[in-house]
Amino acid sequence: MLEFLQNLDRRWIFLMMFIAVAVPLIMGTTFPEKPSDQIMEVFHAVDDLPDGSNVVLALDYDPASEGELQPMASAFTRHCALKKHNIYFMTLWPQGIPMIQRSIDLLENEYPETYKGKYGTKFVNLGFRAGNEGVIKLVVEDLKKSYSSDINGTDLENIPLTKNLKNIQQVDLLANVSAGYPGSKEWVLYGSAPFDIPTVVGCTGVQAPIMLPYIPQQLKGMLAAIKGAAEYEQAIINGYPKLKDNPNAKEGLKRMGPQLVAHVLLIFLIVLGNVIYFWERKQGTA
């Protein structure tokens, strides 16, 4: 048997890896996650707010990072909807506009009784403004210096949610989902840190080490990569069991399924390769 495996065509290994990834992905296989303490800090930052609190959701990413970050944005949006929070959408990335629309569609499709037809009273889309961290410096001091109107061109003075909002220091929580610059680090440096705005972020895996030093002072918590998104989804499902029957609430969990199966297969192949190696050495010295 070992001799057969020793001479096995590598294409069979490629096929096994393909099956290990494709089957769980097609079947939507999920495995239970145990949310870490850091993920629970993010959960409680949203969940412990009184119903109907004001939350800024800044989505600073593009379609290239959608696979890793969209589950976080959806989870933040869904969690805010469960708490009936008022949501202020904005982005520092021009490509972030369609990402915001996905979250708005989620609100209106899954929670129509709270958000359908409630634009301006339960949520508002401020859209994109150029200027990177310059925009952050403005909105934390005077929102209307950067955003005089929403994405539709409506004057903020004519929108109930923004009429009396001077700056985002008045909101109860800032949640940012970021793929890079400008994003989470800039929101911390120019927003949450100097003005003590409660902040949570979701970011790509490569950004996570950069953001870790800001926890727990400037940041309440962080979702790192798809693993963080999956754990956050699990925390929300644990808190709101009715979501177990909503497949859309498991985007991150579904993405973790293929990774788990593929990693198990990879570990098995590494162990098997070492077994074959030591068997060959033994045969050579016999």
LUMSE-70174 format. One record per residue (C-alpha): residue number from 1; residue in one letter; chain; x, y, z. Coordinates in steps of 0.25 Angstrom, whole numbers, plus 5000, padded with zeros to 4 digits. Layout:
BEGIN
NUM,a,A,X,Y,Z
...
***
This chain:
BEGIN
1,m,A,5000,5000,5000
2,l,A,5011,5010,5004
3,e,A,5018,5006,4991
4,f,A,5005,5010,4983
5,l,A,5004,5023,4990
6,q,A,5019,5026,4988
7,n,A,5017,5026,4973
8,l,A,5003,5033,4973
9,d,A,5001,5043,4962
10,r,A,5001,5057,4969
11,r,A,4988,5060,4960
12,w,A,4980,5051,4970
13,i,A,4984,5060,4981
14,f,A,4980,5072,4974
15,l,A,4966,5065,4971
16,m,A,4965,5061,4986
17,m,A,4967,5076,4990
18,f,A,4957,5080,4979
19,i,A,4947,5071,4985
20,a,A,4950,5075,4999
21,v,A,4947,5090,4996
22,a,A,4936,5088,4985
23,v,A,4927,5078,4993
24,p,A,4925,5086,5006
25,l,A,4924,5099,4997
26,i,A,4913,5094,4988
27,m,A,4905,5087,5000
28,g,A,4907,5099,5009
29,t,A,4913,5091,5020
30,t,A,4915,5098,5033
31,f,A,4922,5094,5046
32,p,A,4919,5101,5060
33,e,A,4929,5112,5064
34,k,A,4932,5116,5078
35,p,A,4933,5131,5078
36,s,A,4945,5136,5085
37,d,A,4945,5147,5096
38,q,A,4949,5158,5086
39,i,A,4938,5154,5077
40,m,A,4928,5155,5089
41,e,A,4933,5169,5091
42,v,A,4929,5172,5077
43,f,A,4915,5165,5080
44,h,A,4913,5173,5093
45,a,A,4917,5186,5087
46,v,A,4905,5185,5078
47,d,A,4896,5177,5086
48,d,A,4897,5184,5099
49,l,A,4892,5197,5093
50,p,A,4878,5201,5096
51,d,A,4868,5198,5084
52,g,A,4868,5209,5074
53,s,A,4882,5214,5077
54,n,A,4890,5222,5066
55,v,A,4901,5214,5059
56,v,A,4910,5219,5048
57,l,A,4914,5207,5038
58,a,A,4926,5211,5030
59,l,A,4928,5201,5019
60,d,A,4942,5203,5013
61,y,A,4944,5192,5003
62,d,A,4942,5188,4989
63,p,A,4938,5175,4981
64,a,A,4952,5170,4982
65,s,A,4951,5168,4997
66,e,A,4936,5164,4997
67,g,A,4938,5150,4999
68,e,A,4945,5152,5012
69,l,A,4938,5165,5017
70,q,A,4924,5164,5012
71,p,A,4920,5154,5023
72,m,A,4925,5164,5033
73,a,A,4917,5175,5027
74,s,A,4904,5167,5026
75,a,A,4906,5162,5041
76,f,A,4908,5176,5046
77,t,A,4895,5181,5038
78,r,A,4887,5169,5042
79,h,A,4891,5170,5057
80,c,A,4887,5185,5057
81,a,A,4874,5182,5050
82,l,A,4871,5172,5061
83,k,A,4873,5183,5071
84,k,A,4865,5193,5062
85,h,A,4877,5203,5062
86,n,A,4877,5215,5053
87,i,A,4888,5213,5043
88,y,A,4897,5223,5036
89,f,A,4904,5217,5024
90,m,A,4916,5224,5018
91,t,A,4929,5220,5011
92,l,A,4943,5226,5008
93,w,A,4944,5217,4996
94,p,A,4937,5220,4983
95,q,A,4935,5205,4981
96,g,A,4928,5204,4994
97,i,A,4915,5210,4989
98,p,A,4910,5196,4984
99,m,A,4915,5190,4997
100,i,A,4906,5199,5004
101,q,A,4894,5196,4995
102,r,A,4896,5181,4998
103,s,A,4894,5184,5013
104,i,A,4882,5193,5010
105,d,A,4875,5182,5002
106,l,A,4878,5173,5014
107,l,A,4870,5183,5023
108,e,A,4858,5184,5014
109,n,A,4857,5170,5010
110,e,A,4859,5163,5024
111,y,A,4854,5173,5033
112,p,A,4843,5181,5025
113,e,A,4834,5184,5037
114,t,A,4846,5192,5043
115,y,A,4853,5198,5030
116,k,A,4844,5196,5018
117,g,A,4841,5210,5013
118,k,A,4848,5216,5026
119,y,A,4859,5223,5018
120,g,A,4863,5236,5026
121,t,A,4856,5231,5039
122,k,A,4863,5218,5042
123,f,A,4875,5218,5032
124,v,A,4882,5228,5023
125,n,A,4892,5226,5012
126,l,A,4902,5237,5012
127,g,A,4910,5231,5001
128,f,A,4925,5233,4997
129,r,A,4933,5246,4999
130,a,A,4947,5247,4994
131,g,A,4958,5252,5004
132,n,A,4962,5239,5012
133,e,A,4965,5242,5026
134,g,A,4962,5257,5023
135,v,A,4947,5253,5022
136,i,A,4948,5246,5036
137,k,A,4954,5259,5042
138,l,A,4942,5267,5037
139,v,A,4931,5257,5041
140,v,A,4936,5256,5055
141,e,A,4935,5271,5056
142,d,A,4924,5276,5047
143,l,A,4917,5265,5038
144,k,A,4911,5275,5029
145,k,A,4924,5281,5025
146,s,A,4927,5268,5017
147,y,A,4913,5263,5015
148,s,A,4904,5274,5011
149,s,A,4894,5264,5005
150,d,A,4892,5249,5004
151,i,A,4895,5240,4993
152,n,A,4882,5244,4986
153,g,A,4886,5259,4987
154,t,A,4875,5262,4998
155,d,A,4880,5272,5008
156,l,A,4883,5267,5021
157,e,A,4875,5277,5028
158,n,A,4863,5271,5021
159,i,A,4866,5257,5026
160,p,A,4861,5254,5040
161,l,A,4873,5245,5044
162,t,A,4883,5256,5041
163,k,A,4875,5269,5043
164,n,A,4880,5270,5057
165,l,A,4893,5262,5056
166,k,A,4905,5271,5057
167,n,A,4916,5261,5056
168,i,A,4918,5246,5059
169,q,A,4923,5248,5073
170,q,A,4908,5248,5076
171,v,A,4906,5234,5071
172,d,A,4906,5222,5080
173,l,A,4915,5213,5072
174,l,A,4924,5214,5060
175,a,A,4926,5200,5053
176,n,A,4936,5200,5041
177,v,A,4938,5189,5031
178,s,A,4951,5191,5024
179,a,A,4960,5185,5013
180,g,A,4972,5195,5015
181,y,A,4975,5210,5013
182,p,A,4967,5218,5017
183,g,A,4960,5209,5027
184,s,A,4960,5204,5041
185,k,A,4974,5210,5045
186,e,A,4970,5224,5040
187,w,A,4956,5223,5047
188,v,A,4964,5219,5060
189,l,A,4974,5230,5059
190,y,A,4965,5241,5055
191,g,A,4952,5237,5060
192,s,A,4951,5228,5072
193,a,A,4964,5231,5079
194,p,A,4964,5246,5080
195,f,A,4949,5247,5082
196,d,A,4946,5234,5090
197,i,A,4936,5229,5080
198,p,A,4932,5215,5083
199,t,A,4938,5207,5071
200,v,A,4938,5193,5066
201,v,A,4944,5188,5053
202,g,A,4945,5177,5043
203,c,A,4957,5175,5034
204,t,A,4965,5166,5026
205,g,A,4974,5156,5032
206,v,A,4987,5164,5027
207,q,A,4981,5177,5035
208,a,A,4979,5169,5048
209,p,A,4993,5170,5054
210,i,A,4993,5185,5051
211,m,A,4980,5187,5058
212,l,A,4982,5178,5070
213,p,A,4990,5189,5079
214,y,A,4978,5198,5079
215,i,A,4970,5187,5087
216,p,A,4964,5189,5097
217,q,A,4966,5204,5099
218,q,A,4963,5211,5085
219,l,A,4956,5199,5080
220,k,A,4945,5191,5087
221,g,A,4948,5179,5078
222,m,A,4951,5174,5064
223,l,A,4947,5163,5054
224,a,A,4959,5158,5047
225,a,A,4957,5151,5034
226,i,A,4946,5141,5030
227,k,A,4949,5133,5043
228,g,A,4945,5146,5051
229,a,A,4933,5147,5042
230,a,A,4928,5133,5045
231,e,A,4930,5134,5060
232,y,A,4922,5147,5060
233,e,A,4911,5140,5052
234,q,A,4911,5129,5062
235,a,A,4910,5139,5074
236,i,A,4898,5146,5067
237,i,A,4891,5132,5065
238,n,A,4894,5128,5079
239,g,A,4887,5141,5084
240,y,A,4876,5140,5074
241,p,A,4873,5126,5071
242,k,A,4862,5129,5060
243,l,A,4874,5132,5051
244,k,A,4878,5117,5050
245,d,A,4867,5116,5039
246,n,A,4873,5127,5031
247,p,A,4883,5123,5022
248,n,A,4887,5137,5019
249,a,A,4892,5139,5033
250,k,A,4903,5128,5031
251,e,A,4911,5134,5020
252,g,A,4924,5133,5028
253,l,A,4921,5120,5034
254,k,A,4919,5114,5020
255,r,A,4932,5119,5016
256,m,A,4939,5113,5028
257,g,A,4933,5099,5024
258,p,A,4942,5097,5012
259,q,A,4954,5103,5019
260,l,A,4953,5093,5031
261,v,A,4951,5081,5022
262,a,A,4963,5085,5013
263,h,A,4972,5087,5025
264,v,A,4969,5074,5031
265,l,A,4972,5067,5017
266,l,A,4985,5075,5016
267,i,A,4989,5071,5030
268,f,A,4986,5057,5027
269,l,A,4994,5057,5014
270,i,A,5006,5063,5022
271,v,A,5006,5052,5032
272,l,A,5004,5042,5021
273,g,A,5016,5048,5014
274,n,A,5025,5047,5026
275,v,A,5020,5032,5029
276,i,A,5024,5029,5014
277,y,A,5038,5036,5016
278,f,A,5042,5029,5029
279,w,A,5037,5016,5023
280,e,A,5046,5018,5011
281,r,A,5058,5021,5020
282,k,A,5055,5008,5028
283,q,A,5054,5000,5015
284,g,A,5067,5006,5010
285,t,A,5075,5002,5023
286,a,A,5069,4988,5024
***
